[in-house]
């Protein structure tokens, strides 16, 4: 278990404990300050509990294609050298590749199959 989770659980337990004590004490003397303090402690405790128990969101993207797919080599349109896939960078949502031989930067496009 992470240190953040353990410390958060201890802080939540203490805030809830003291929040209950302040809430009970506010009924004895009708103190608005004690009731407000109790409410703040409850809100802080539930906020911290939410923060330490939330899970990161996982985004899954699926690709559906209508036909068969095959991988083709990426060639530089300037010098016809093979370009490695690690040289592809996404800029403004468009894939660009840089040729390691001639330095030419070009947009990687899918050619039509017909």
C-alpha positions as CSV (number, residue, x, y, z in Angstrom):
1,X,0.0,0.0,0.0
2,X,1.3,3.5,-0.8
3,X,2.4,5.9,1.8
4,X,0.0,8.5,0.4
5,X,-3.0,6.1,0.9
6,X,-2.0,5.2,4.5
7,X,-1.5,8.8,5.6
8,X,-4.7,9.9,3.8
9,X,-6.6,7.2,5.7
10,X,-5.2,8.3,9.0
11,X,-6.1,11.9,8.3
12,X,-9.6,11.0,7.2
13,X,-10.1,8.9,10.4
14,X,-8.9,11.8,12.6
15,X,-11.1,14.4,10.7
16,X,-14.2,12.2,11.1
17,X,-13.5,11.6,14.8
18,X,-13.0,15.2,15.6
19,X,-15.9,16.2,13.3
20,X,-18.2,13.9,15.4
21,X,-16.9,15.4,18.6
22,X,-17.5,18.9,17.4
23,X,-21.0,18.0,16.1
24,X,-22.0,16.5,19.5
25,X,-20.5,19.4,21.3
26,X,-22.5,21.8,19.2
27,X,-25.8,20.2,20.4
28,X,-24.8,20.8,24.1
29,X,-24.3,24.5,23.9
30,X,-26.0,25.4,20.6
31,X,-22.7,26.7,19.2
32,X,-22.9,27.6,15.5
33,X,-19.1,27.8,15.3
34,X,-18.7,24.2,16.5
35,X,-21.3,23.0,14.0
36,X,-19.6,24.9,11.2
37,X,-16.2,23.4,12.2
38,X,-17.8,19.9,12.2
39,X,-19.2,20.4,8.8
40,X,-15.9,21.6,7.4
41,X,-14.1,18.6,8.9
42,X,-16.7,16.2,7.3
43,X,-16.3,17.9,4.0
44,X,-12.5,17.8,4.2
45,X,-12.6,14.1,5.3
46,X,-14.8,13.1,2.4
47,X,-12.7,15.1,-0.1
48,X,-9.5,13.5,1.0
49,X,-11.2,10.0,1.0
50,X,-12.3,10.6,-2.6
51,X,-8.9,11.8,-3.6
52,X,-7.0,8.8,-2.2
53,X,-9.5,6.2,-3.5
54,X,-10.1,7.5,-7.1
55,X,-8.8,5.3,-9.9
56,X,-7.1,6.7,-13.0
57,X,-9.3,6.6,-16.1
58,X,-8.2,4.2,-18.9
59,X,-9.1,5.2,-22.4
60,X,-9.4,2.4,-24.9
61,X,-9.5,3.3,-28.6
62,X,-10.7,0.6,-31.1
63,X,-10.0,0.6,-34.8
64,X,-12.4,-1.1,-37.1
65,X,-11.4,-1.6,-40.7
66,X,-13.5,-2.9,-43.6
67,X,-11.0,-5.1,-45.3
68,X,-7.6,-6.8,-45.1
69,X,-4.7,-4.7,-43.9
70,X,-1.1,-5.1,-44.6
71,X,1.9,-3.1,-43.6
72,X,4.0,-1.4,-46.2
73,X,7.4,0.2,-46.0
74,X,7.5,4.0,-45.7
75,X,9.7,5.5,-48.4
76,X,10.9,9.0,-48.7
77,X,9.3,10.7,-51.7
78,X,12.5,12.7,-52.2
79,X,15.2,10.1,-52.2
80,X,13.2,6.8,-52.0
81,X,15.1,5.7,-48.8
82,X,13.3,3.5,-46.2
83,X,12.1,5.5,-43.3
84,X,11.8,3.9,-39.8
85,X,8.5,4.2,-38.0
86,X,10.4,5.8,-35.0
87,X,11.0,8.9,-37.2
88,X,7.3,9.6,-37.4
89,X,6.1,12.6,-35.3
90,X,2.5,13.8,-34.9
91,X,2.1,17.5,-35.4
92,X,-1.4,19.1,-35.2
93,X,-2.9,15.6,-35.6
94,X,-1.0,14.9,-38.8
95,X,1.8,12.3,-39.0
96,X,5.0,13.6,-40.4
97,X,8.2,11.6,-41.1
98,X,11.8,12.9,-41.5
99,X,14.1,11.0,-43.8
100,X,17.3,10.1,-41.9
101,X,19.4,10.2,-45.2
102,X,18.3,13.4,-46.9
103,X,16.5,15.2,-44.0
104,X,13.3,15.8,-46.1
105,X,10.2,16.0,-43.9
106,X,7.0,14.7,-45.5
107,X,3.4,13.9,-44.5
108,X,2.7,10.2,-44.1
109,X,-0.4,9.4,-46.1
110,X,-2.4,6.3,-46.9
111,X,-2.6,5.6,-50.5
112,X,-6.0,4.5,-51.9
113,X,-6.3,0.8,-52.7
114,X,-8.0,1.2,-56.1
